[in-house]
Amino acid sequence: MKDSAKYAKIVEWSEEDQCYVGSAPGLVLGGCHGDDEKKVFDELCLIVEEAIELYRKNEKPLPPATSGRDFANRMQNVA
């Protein structure tokens, strides 16, 4: 399994921005956005891969994994 699979990737519609917004909580601040949900997800996957490469290049430990932790259901309790 690739390290990138250990991080939750979220793409959701933003009424405020009128576009899809992608994020990877716990790994990268910010994210990406666009009009095509699939393209936003693909771009987000690349961002996650690049973030992991930067952690390794700077010899920093990766943040704790966010996938497999029932992240989506926990987020529902916040809303």
C-alpha positions in Angstrom: 0.0 0.0 0.0 1.2 3.5 -0.9 1.7 5.9 2.0 -0.8 8.3 0.2 -3.6 5.7 0.8 -3.2 6.3 4.5 -4.7 9.8 4.3 -8.3 10.7 3.8 -9.0 12.7 0.7 -12.2 14.8 0.8 -13.9 16.4 -2.2 -17.0 18.4 -1.5 -19.2 21.0 -3.2 -18.8 24.5 -1.7 -21.9 26.7 -2.0 -19.9 29.7 -1.0 -17.2 29.2 -3.7 -19.6 27.5 -6.3 -17.0 24.8 -7.0 -15.7 21.5 -5.7 -13.0 21.8 -3.0 -10.5 19.0 -2.2 -8.7 18.7 1.1 -6.5 16.1 3.0 -7.0 17.0 6.7 -4.0 16.2 8.8 -1.6 16.2 6.0 -1.8 19.4 4.0 -3.2 22.9 4.7 -5.4 24.2 2.0 -6.1 22.0 -1.0 -7.4 22.5 -4.5 -10.7 23.4 -6.2 -12.4 23.3 -9.6 -15.6 22.7 -11.5 -15.0 19.0 -12.2 -15.3 16.7 -9.1 -13.1 14.0 -10.7 -10.4 16.4 -11.8 -10.3 17.9 -8.3 -9.9 14.5 -6.8 -7.1 13.6 -9.2 -5.3 16.9 -8.4 -5.8 16.3 -4.7 -4.2 12.8 -5.0 -1.1 14.5 -6.7 -1.0 17.1 -3.9 -1.0 14.3 -1.3 1.9 12.5 -3.1 3.9 15.7 -3.4 3.3 16.5 0.3 4.6 13.1 1.3 7.7 13.6 -0.9 8.4 16.9 0.8 8.1 15.3 4.2 10.6 12.7 3.2 12.9 15.2 1.5 13.0 17.3 4.6 13.5 14.2 6.7 10.4 14.9 8.8 8.1 12.1 10.0 4.7 11.8 8.3 1.7 13.0 10.3 -0.6 10.2 11.7 -2.7 8.5 9.1 -6.3 9.7 8.8 -7.8 6.9 6.7 -9.3 3.9 8.4 -10.2 5.9 11.4 -13.9 6.4 10.6 -13.0 10.0 9.7 -16.1 10.7 7.6 -18.5 9.6 10.4 -16.7 11.6 13.0 -16.9 14.7 10.7 -20.7 14.2 10.6 -20.8 14.7 14.4 -19.0 18.1 14.0 -21.6 19.5 11.5 
